[in-house]
Amino acid sequence: MECEWKPDEQGLQQILQLLKESQSPDTSTQRSVQQRLEQLNQYPDFNNYLIFVLTKLKSEDEPTRSLSGLILKNNVKAHYQNFPSGVSDFIKSECLQNIGDSSPLIRATVGILITTIASKGELQNWPELLPKLCLLLDSEDYNTCEGAFGALQKICEDSAEILDSDMLDRPLNIMIPKFLQFFKHNSPKIRSHAIACVNQFIISRTQALMLHIDPFIENLFALATDEEPEVRKNVCRALVMLLEVRLDRLLPHMHNIVEYMLQRTQDQDENVALEACEFWLTLAEQPVCKEVLCGHLSQLTPVLVNGMKYSEIDIILLKGDIEEDEAIPDNEQDIRPRFHRSRTVAQQHEGDGIEEEEDDDDELDDDDDTISDWNLRKCSAAALDVLANVFRDDLLLHILPLLKELLFHPEWVVKESGILVLGAIAEGCMQGMIPYLPELIPHLVQCLSDKKALVRSITCWTLSRYAHWVVSQPPDTYLKPLMTELLKRILDSNKRVQEAACSAFATLEEEACTELVPYLAFILDTLVFAFSKYQHKNLLILYDAIGTLADSVGHHLNKPEYIQMLMPPLIQKWNQLKDEDKDLFPLLECLSSVATALQSGFLPYCEPVYQRCVNLVQKTLAQAMVSSQPDQYEAPDKDFMIVALDLLSGLAEGLGGTIEQLVARSNILTLMYQCMQDKMPEVRQSSFALLGDLTKACFQHVKPCIADFMPILGTNLNPELISVCNNATWAIGEISIQMGPEMQPYIAMVLHQLVEIINRPNTPKTLLENTGTTRWQSITIGRLGYVCPQEVAPMLQQFIRPWCTSLRNIRDNEEKDSAFRGICTMISVNPGGVVQVRSSSTMILHGFKNQVGEENWSRFSDQFPMPLKERLATFYGV
């Protein structure tokens, strides 16, 4: 037995001094403490001192001892593999001896330390840990039992997977029955730990728990009305998870569970109410929802509606009493990182009747995002939203009587919640709401000038949820008054209202599209004025509103007076921002939309914009090269490159052939060659979009690179990454049209993959999505067949059926046109190969003829060479 380690007195004093200093609020002191701690890490027994202060030095105050333990925890995280075994053994034994310290703070710190050591792969190398902690649960001493349970709860949270694996000889078979015994313990804290431990194993359907699922559920019911909020919260959390994984076991008790959750959703303790409220969100996703809840709607609706009011604490946190804050600069921490959506071909061609999966921007989180992100108000609103989608207009029976009272209530908090309710049900109950909208919309437009900022901001959001209906009515009735008021709100003196108005206006723009053209001058006036007024965070939303406007009105924006208003402020921002400023993302996205809309109107600005984009790509690639060497600089943010590639696509699409000189004078094709091989899918996705756009705009510069590009395109036809795959496919199709018969050597690189993708088995559920995902492959196969019929025709019977299916529901456009011509050409080359599919070919051709109509068909078939005409007539009777 080695003798016990003892600290050196002088060393101990030095470390205590450090711990005291590190509690100082002064940042320079903090920094020097950090450096000294790093130096002390060179000494192997430094960590012995830290555990000694935590567990043995009872003369010190608790915060200092706890801090010592937390510094040790960070060392374990960073350097545990380098601890000498004597040190790690000393730490482990001290932890186990002191898990029952009389101070809750010290017990918790020791528990954190234990779980950190355990999650460093030490559950295997510390075999006595779990048996020892389970043994300590039976201790007569409350502190020991509570400390051991606290540690076990943390281990279950951090190491759930390994606990349920063969690596440890399945300790859960013993632990879970053990935890269940403690559900009836007389201490609320212990009951709470016990449920929390078991809860870690519900979602993963851990077998040790599934074997005891009935006693677990019985025990939960027994604790349903526990006096301790933490216990009730854990019971609710368990039931919500069981709803997802063991609905079969809850169904017999469902009536009682729903009654119970109704009570808990109104719990005095907001944390309990929030957990219970999640139940309705989860239940709405289950097919049994309708049947289970239809009898309870009249009770549930008022409970959810009531939960949608701001609590007093919300209002304080939201500074709801400060009405004017536009002059106060933003706190930089409040600005969320935003994610750039890489360009997909589908967005550029939205006229073809198939929607790509879009992010819903009008989710319920557009109001209070500065409060702790998720709270009872948001959860209640989200639950009402999903239930409205399940019950549709049946929900209105219960909502309408409440709404009347709320919307005209004298207290602003109540009125505000009514406006939120109206927005939450918009999607699910739209049909049933229509008769009331002629009255409600003008009322809401009036609420936009309410004296409370929080009422104005929620009204913006709710109106945006009804934008679709507003736009379907004659413009003077609702659209014009709504737009006029929303534009005033964009210039509100309250930042939250500015933000809500800008987001709502972007939604209105998407719905209204060219309906906005008559008001363009008026709209631009407002948006440009907002530039000079907005603080940092809202500027980013303003870029989005301007970009969406450009997408919505397109070439109508290309008038000298509009360009004169819009471009100077955008270019001024563009010049202010440095290359490493992330605010470039939304600005570049915005300019990309503007360039595509303005077309030739963007010419005066295109050269500096083009140059800078090429530089951003070049810089990012260079930084990525450097950072890939070991121990070098940190990796660059590739979003800079992605957004720059997308803006170049916008320029190519907007300017067409006039971009030719810019391309000639730059090394963009060399850079694209690198981007097309980047390991990040979004970079490849954007570079293929740009390749397609440059192919259309100035193929003479792309052509010399085709031999290098085609093999890369071929390797990116992987349907797992559907956006990358679609963009690559689209680019191949554009290239084939430009190459004509010279495409022949490349057909073999791509054709098999394309045919394979359109032949992937369709499950009925995704049929609709699949017609969307394979249409580019079908169009490109058709285009390849048009330029190289001899090479593609032999495969005709392998793709003709899925080809027809995937193009059937697409509106006619030049793409479908060229693809169809390709099929006709191939049929003429290989009539024999089509005999088996002759009936379906006849069907296709007749179907197509009927679809386009007699007159279009004759225009179309007149362009066929004579032999093809004759053959189609003889074989297929068209």
N, C-alpha and C positions, 0 to 999 in steps of 0.2 A: 504493500500500500504506500503510494508516494505521499509525502507530507503535503498538507493543505497549503495552497498558494496564499502568500500574504503580500499586501501592497506595501510599497515603499512610501513612508509618510510624506516626503517632499513631493514625490510624483503625484500622490493623492491630492495634495493641496493645489498643485498646479492644475489638475483636471477639474477640481471643484471651482477654481477661479474661472476657468474657461466656460464651465456650464453656467455660472452666474452671468458672465459677460454676454453669453449667447442669448440671454433673455432680454437684452437691451434693445430698444426700438431703433437705435441708430444704425443706418445701413452700412456705414464704413466699419463700425465695430463688428457687425455681422460678417462682413467680408473677411476681416482679419481672423475672426474665429474660424470661419470655413477653411482658410488656408492652414491655420495651426492644426485643425483636426486632420486635414489631409497629411500633414507632416507626421503627426503622431501615429497615423496608420502604418508607418514604416516599422514601428516597434511591435513585435509579436504579442507582448502581453498587455498592450493598450486596451484590448477588448476585455481582459480580465478586470482591469480597473473599472470599466464601464458597468459590467455586471455586478461588481462588488458594490458600487454606489447604489445601484438599483435594489439589490436584494439584502445587503448587509448593513448599509450605513444608515441605521434608523434615526441617527441624530439629525440628519439633513431633512429639509422640508420636502414634501411630496412632489411638487412640480419639478424640482431639481432632479430628484431620483428618477422620476418618470422620463424626463428629458434624456438622462443618461441612457435609459433603456431604449429610447427611440433612436438615438444616435447609433447605438449598438445594432439596432434593427437595420438601419441603413447600411452599416458596414457588412452585416450578414448578406444583405441583398447584393452588395457590390463585390465583396471579396471573400465570401465564405469558403470557396474552394482553396484559398490560400491560408486559412487558419491552421496553425499546428494542431495535431490531434489533442494534445493536452489542453489547449485553450477551448476547443469546441466541447470536449468532455466536461470541463469545468462549467461552461455556460449551460449545457444541457442539465447537469445535475442541480445547479442553482435554480434553474427555471422550475424543475419539478418540485423542488423543496419549498418554493415560495409562491406556488400558484394560489395558495390559500392565505396570502397576506391580508392583514386586517383592513387595509385601505383598498376601496374599490378601484382607485386610480392605478395603484401599483399592480393589483391583480390583473386589470385590463392590459397594462403594459406588458406584463409577463406573458399573457395570452397572445398578444400580437407578436411578441418575440418567438414564441413557440411555433405559431403557424408559419412565420417567415422561414424559420429553420426547416420546418416540415416541407414547405413548398419548394425548397432548394433541392428536391430529390432525396430528402433525408428521411422520409417516412420508411423507406426500405432500410436505411442504415441506423434507424433509431427504433429497433423492434419493440423496445419496452414502453414507448411513448403511449400508444393507444390503450394497451391493457392497463397501464398505470393510471391514466386519466379516467378510464371507465371504473377502476377500483375506487378512485377518490370520490366518485359520484356518491358512493354509499357512505361517505364519511358523516359522522354525527355533527361535525362542525360546519355550520352554514357557509362560512367564508371559503372553506376548502371545496365544498360541493359547488358553490357558485363560480369560483375561479376555474375549476376543472371544466365546468359546463361552458363557461365563456370561451375557454381555449378550444374545446371541441366544436363549438358553433363556428368559430373562425376557420378551423381546419376543414369542417364540412363545406364551408363556403369556398375555400381556396383550392381544395384537393378532391372535390366530389368525384371526378372521373377515376383517379387512381384508387380511391377507396373502393370503387366498384369493379376493380379489375383483378385478374388472377395474380398480379405481381405481389399482392400482400396477403394472399390466402383468405380473401373475402371477409375482412373484419366486420362488414356491415351486417352479416348474418347474426352477429352477437350484438352489435351496437344498436341496431334499430329496435329490436324487442326491448333492449335496455332503456332506450330513450322513451319508449311508449309508457314504461312504468312510471315515468316522472310527470306525465300529464296531470296526475292527480296530487302532485306534491303541494304541501301547504304554503310554500313561498311562491308568490306570483312571478318573481324574477326567474326562478328555476323552471316553472311551467312554461314561461315564455321561451327560454333557451331550448327546452325540450322540443317544442313545436318547430322552432326555427331550424333546429338540426334536421328533423325529419323532412321539413319542407324542401331542403336542398335536393331531395332525391325523387320528387314527384315528376317533374317534367321529363327527366331521363328514363322514366318508368323502370327505375332500378328494381331488380328482381326481389331483393331482400325486403323491399317495402311492399311490392305487389303481393307477396305471400301473406302480409299482415294487413292488407288494405281495409278489411272490414273492421277489425279492432281499431285501426287508426281513425276511420271515419266515425265510429261510435264515440271514441275519446274526444274527437273534435266537437261533436254535438254536445257532449257533456260540459265542454268549456264555453259553449256558445255565449253565455251571458256572464262570463267572468268579470269580476269588478276591475281587473287590471287592463287598461287600454292596450298595452303592448301585447297581451295575450289575445284580446279580441282581434287586434290587427293581424296577428299571425294566423288565427283561425280563418279570417276572411281570405287572407292570401292563399292559404291551403285550399279552400273551397274553389277559388278562382282557377287555380292550377288543375285541380281535379276535374273541373268542368272540361278542360281541354283534353286530359288524358284518360280519365276514368268516368266519363259521363254515365256509362252503364250502371256504375255503382251508386251514382247520385240520383238517377231517375226515380227510383221508388220513393225517395224522400223529397222530390222536387218541390212539391207544394210548400212544405215547411221551410225548405231552404230559401225559396223566393220570399216568403213572409219574413224570414230572419234577415235576409239581405236588405229588405225594405227598411227594417228598423235600423240596421247598422249604417245604411247610407245616410241616416239622419243622426248618427252618433254625435255626442257632445264633443268627442275628440276628433279633430279634423283628419288626423292620420288614419284613424279607423274608418271614417266615412269615405276617405279617398280609396283605401283598399277595397271597401265594399262596392264602391261605385264602378270599379274595374269589372265587377261581376257582370254588369249589364253589357259592357263592351264585348266581353268574351262570349257571353251567351248569344249575342246577336250574330256571331259568326257560325253558330251551330244550327244545323237544319231543324232541330226541334224547337228553336226559339219561338216561332209563331204559336205553336200548340201550347208550349209551357207558359207563355206570358199573356196570351189573349185575355184570360180572366183577370189579370192583375193590372192591366193598363191604366184603369181609372185610378188605382192607388199610386202606380209608379210614376206616371206623368207629372203630377204635382211635386213629387219628391225631387225629380231631376230638375224641373223648372226652378224649384226653390234653391237647389244647389248652384244655380247659375248666377246668383247675385254675387257681386264683389263682397268679400268679407272686410271688416274694418282694417285688418292687418294688410290686406291686398292694397287698399286705397292708400295707406301710409307708404307702403313700399313703392307704389306707383307714383308717389308724389301727386296724387290725384287732386290735391288742393292747389297745386301750382298750375295756373292756367297758361301763363306766357313764359316759355323757356327758350324761344327760338334763338336768343342771343347767347345762350350758354353753350360753350363748346362741348362736344361729346366726350364721354369717358372712353378712351380707346379700347378698354377691355370689353365694352359692351358691343363692339362691332364683331358680329359673328363672321368666321371665315365663310366665304360663299364658294359653291362648287360650280365649276364651269361645265356646261353640257356640251360635249364635243359635237361637232357638226355631223349630222347624218343625212344621207342623200334623201331620205324620206321627207325631211323637213323642207327640202328645196322644192319638192314636187307634191304639195299637199292637195292638189286638185283631184287626185285620183280616187277619192272616195274611201280610202282605207286609212284609218288612224293608226299612227305608231303609238306605242304606249307613252303617254305624256305624263310628266310630273304634275300632279294637281297642285296648282299654286294657291287654290282658294281653300286649303284645309283650315281647320279651326284654330290654327296657331297664329293667325295673323293679328290677333289683338295682343293682349298683355304678355309680350315675350320677355320682359325683364324680371318678372316675378320668378321665384323658383319655378323651373320650367313647367312642371306638371302640378296641377292643384285641383281641388274639388270642382271649381268652376269649369275648368277646361275639360275635366273628365266627364262631368255631367253633360256638357254641351256636345262632346264627342259621342257620348252614349245616345243622346237624343237624335243626333245626326244618323247614326247607324240604325237605330230603331225606326226612324222615319223611312229609311230605305227598306226595312223589312216589312213594316205594316202599311206603308204608303198612306192613302187617305184615311184609313181606319183610325190612324193616330189623331187626325184632326178633330174627331168627335170630342176627344179629351183635351186637346190643346186650345181650340178656339175660344171656349168660355174663359180660360185663364188669360189668353192673350188680350182680350178686350179690356180686362181689368189692368193688366200690366202696362200696355202701350200708352195709356192715357193717365198713368199714375202721377200724382204730384211729386212724390219723392224720386229724385233722379236715379238713385241706385236701383229702384224697382223698375222704373221705365227702361233703364239701360239693359237690365236683364231680359226684359220683354223683347227688345230689339235683337238681342243675341239669340233668343229662342226663334224668332222669325227667320234669322239667317240660318240657324242650325237645321231647320226643317225644310229649307228651300229645295234641296235636291230631291228628297224622298216624297214630299207632299206637293210638289209643283202643280200637278193637275188639279188637285182639290183647292189649291190656293188661288188659282186664276180668277175666279169670280170676285175675290176680295181685293185683288191687286189695284184695280182702278182707283180704289179709295185709299189703299195702304201706301202706294208709291208716293203720291203727293204728300201724305203725312210724313213719310220718312224723309222726303226731300226737305220738308220744313225742319225736321229734327237735325239736319246737317248744320243748322245755325243755332242749335241749342247753346245755352251759355256754359254748360259743362263740357270740357274738352273730352272726357271719357265717353260722353254720350255722342259727341260728334264723330269720334274715331270708330266706335262700334257701328254707327249708322253707315259709314263709308263701306265697311265690310259687308253688312247685310244687303245693302243696295247692289253690291257687286255680285252677290249670289242670285239676284233676280235680273241681272243685266240681259240675259238671253231673251226674257219676255219683253223687257223695255224696248229692245231693238226690233222686236217683231211687230210693234205697234207703229202707227204713223209718227214720224220723227218729231213733229211739233208737240204732240201730246205729252210724252214723257221724256224722250231722249234729250230734247233741247234743254228743258228746265233742269234735268238731272245733271247734264254736262256742265251747264252754267254754274250750278252750285258746287259740283265736285271741283271744278277749276278754282273756285274761291278757296276751297278747303286745302288745295295743294299749296296755297299761299297763306295758310293759317298761321297764327302766331305760336301755336303749340306743336312741338316736334312730333309727338305721337300722332296727332291728327294729320300732319303733313305726310307722314309715312303711310298711314292707313289710306289717305286720299290718293296718293301716288299709286299704291298697289291696286286699289279699286279702279282707278282710271285705266291702268294697264289691262285689267280684265275687260272693262268696257270697250277698250280699243279692239281687243281680239274679237269680241262679239259683233261690234258695229262695222269693222272693216271700212269699206269705202263710204258708208253712210256719213263718216266724219269729214269727208272731203270739203263740203261747204263751210265747215267751221275751222279749217286748218289754220288760218291766220290767227284766229282767236286762241286756239289751243297752243300754237307755237309761242305766242306772246307770253302766255302763262308759264310754260315750261322753261322758256329762256329766262324769264324773270326769276324763277325759282333757283336757277343757277347761282345768282348773286346772293341769294337769301339763305340757302341751306347750309347746315353744318355737315360734318363729314359723313355720318351714317346715312342720312337721307339722300345725299348726293348719289350714293351708289344705287339707290332705288330709282332715282330720277333718270339715270342712264337707262335703266330697264324700261321705264315708261316711254322714253324717246325711241329706243330700239323697237319696242312693240308698235309704236305709232308708225314707224317706217315700214315694218313688216305688214301692217294692216292697210295702209293706203298706197304702198308701192310707188309706181312712177308718178302718181299725182303730186308727190312731194317735190318733183323735179321742176320747180318754177324759180326763176331768179330771186323773187322777193323772199320765198321761203328759205332758200339756200343762204341768202344774206343774213337771215335771222338766226338760223340754226348753226351754221358751221363755225362762225367766229368763236362762240363760247366753247364749243367742243375742241377746236384746235388749240385754244388757249390752255385748256386743261391738259391736252395732249402734250403741249410743250412744257408745262409745269412738272409733269410727273417724271420721275427718274425711272430708268430701265428696271430697277429692282423693286419698284413700288407695286404692291398687289392691287392697288386701285386701277392699274392698267387693265386688269381682267374685264371688269364690267364696261370700261370705256371702250376697249377693243371690240367687245361683243356688240356694243351699241353702234360703233362705227361700221362694223361689218354689215349690220342691217341697213344703216343709212347709205352705205356705198352701193349695196345691191338695189336699193330703191331709187337712188338718184341717177344711177347709170352714168350717162355722159356728164351729168351735172357735177359729178364728183371729180372730174378730170383735173381741175385746178389744184386739188388737194392730194392727188393720188401719189405723186412722186415721193414726197417726204414720208407719207404713211407706208408706202410699199417698202422703201429703204429701211425704215425702222423695224418693220416686221421681219424682213430678211435678217437684220442684225440680231433681233431677239432670238431667232431660231439658231443663228450661228453661235451666239454667246452661250445659249443653253447647252447646245451640243458640245461646245468646247469644255464647259464646266463639268458636264457629265463624264467626258473623257478623263479629265483630271481626277475627278472624285472616285473614278472606278479603280484607280491605283490604290493599293492598301495604305491605310493611315494618312490619306490625303484630306482634302477639303470636304466639307459636307456636300451631299448631293444637291444639285440645283432643284428648284421647283419647276417641274416640267410643264405646269399649267401655262407658264409664260410662252412656251413654244407652241402648245396646243392652240391657245387663243390667237397667237400670231398666224399660224397656219390657216385658222378659220377665217381670219380677216383677209388674208391673201385670197382665199376662196371667194369671199364676198366681192373683192375687187375684180377678180377674174370673171365672176358671173355678171357683175354690174357693168364692167367696162368692155367685156368681150375682146375683140381684136385689138383695141387700142392699148391693151396691157403689153402688147408684143415687144415694144422697144424696152420697156422696163425689164422684162424677162431676159431679153438679149443682153442687157448690160449687167446682169447679176449672176451669181452662182447658185440660184435657187434650186436648179435640178440636181446638182451635186448634194445639196443639203437634204433635199427630199429623199434621195437615195439612202441617206443615213436614217432619216426619220421613218422611212418605210420598214426599216429593220430594227427599230427601237423595241426594247422589251416591254414597254408600257403600251397596252392595247389602244388607249385613247390617242396616243401619239400616232400610231399607225392608222387608226380610223380617220383622223383629220388629214393625214398626208395623202391617203387614197382619195378623199373628197377633193383635195386640191389638185391631185393628178387628173381626175375627171374634168374638173373645171378648166384646167390649163389645156387639156386635150381639145376641149371645145373651142377655147379662145385662140390658141396659137400653136397648133400641132407641129408646125415646122421646128419648134425648139424641143418638143418632147420626142419627136421621132427618133433622133439619134440614140436616145437612151432606152428605147423599147426593149432591145435585147437584154439589157440589164434588169429592167423593171418587171418584165413578164414572169420570170420564175418566182420573184418575190410575191407577186399577186397570186400566183398559183398556190403558194404555201399558206396564204391567208384565207383560203376558202374553207374556214372551219366554222360550222354553224353553231358551235358552242359560244363563240364570241360574235353574236349575230350582227351587231352594228359594224364591226370591222369587216365581217364577211360581206354584208350588203354593200358597203362602200367599195370594197375591192371588186365585187361583181359588177357594180355600176361602171367603175372605171374601165374594166375590161370591155364592156359593151361599147362605151364611148370610143375607146381605142380602135375597136374592130371596125367601126363605121369609118374612121379616118384612114385606117390601113387598107381597107378593101381586101382584094385577093392576097396582098402581102402578109395577111394575118396567118396564112397557112402554117408556117413552121411552129406557131405558138398554140395551135388548137389543142394538141395533145397534152399541153401543160395544164389546161384548165377544164376541158370538157367533161372528163370523168367525174371530177369533184362536183361540178354544177349539176350533172344529171343525178348524182347520188343525193344531193341536197333536196332536189324537188321530189325525189322518190322516198324521202323519209316517211315512215308510217305516221299518218295523222291520227291522233286520238280525237274523238268527237269534241271534247272539251276545247281543244286548242285549234279547231278547224278554222275559226275566224282569224285567229292570230296567224295561223300558218299561211293562209292566202296572202296575208301581209308580209310574212317573212320570206316567202319563196318567189314573190313576183319579180324581184330584180334578177334572180337566177333565170327565171323563164324568159324574161325580156332579153337577157344577154345571150342565152342559148339561141333564141330566134335571130338575134343580130349576127351571131357567129355563123349561123346557117345561111344567112343572107349573103355574107361576103365569101364564105368558103363552103358552098353546099356539098361539094364532093366529100369533104372531110367529116361533115357533121351528119349528113343524111343517113349513113349506115346505122347510126344510133337511134334513128327516129322512133322505132317501136319501143325503145326503153324509156322514152320520156313523153310521148305524145299525150297520154291520158292526164298525168299530173300537170302537164304544161297547160292543157285546156282549162283544167279546174282552176289553176292559180291565176289565169288571166281572165277568166270569165267575168269576175265582178269588178273589173277595173275599167274606169271610164276611158274612152278613146283619147289618146294623145299621140304625139309623134313617136314616143317610145313604143307604144303598143303597135303602132302602125308599122314601124320598121321590123319589129319582131314578127309580126304576122306575115309580112312579105317574105321573110326568111323561111317560115314554115311552108308557104306555097312553093317557093323555089325548091326546097328540099323534096317536097312531095313529087315535084316534076322530075327531079333527078333520080329518085329512088322509088318509082311507083310499086315495084315488086316488093320492096321491104315494107310497104304500107298495106299490102293486101290484107294481112291479119288485122290491121287496125283500120281497114278501109271503111268499115261502117262508122267507126268513130271519126275518121277524117271527113267523111261525107257530112256527118253531124256537125263537125267543127265548122266546115266551110259554109254549110247552110246557116248554121247558127250565126256565124260572123256576118254573113250577107244580110240576114234578117236584122241583126243588131244595128248594122250601119245604115240599113235602108238601101233601096234599089239604086237611087241616084248616086250615093257615095260609092256603092259597090262598083258601078260601071266606071265611075271616075278612077277608082282604084285599079280595077282589072284592065282598064284601057292601057295602063302603063306596062302590063305584062308583055314579055316577048311573045310573038305569035305561037310558037310551039307550046308554050306553057298554057296559053289560053285554050288551045285546042284540047290539050291533055286534060285540063280541069273540066272542060265541057263533056268530054267523052266519059272520063272516069267517074266524075262526081256530079255531073249534071248541074254545074253552076257556070 
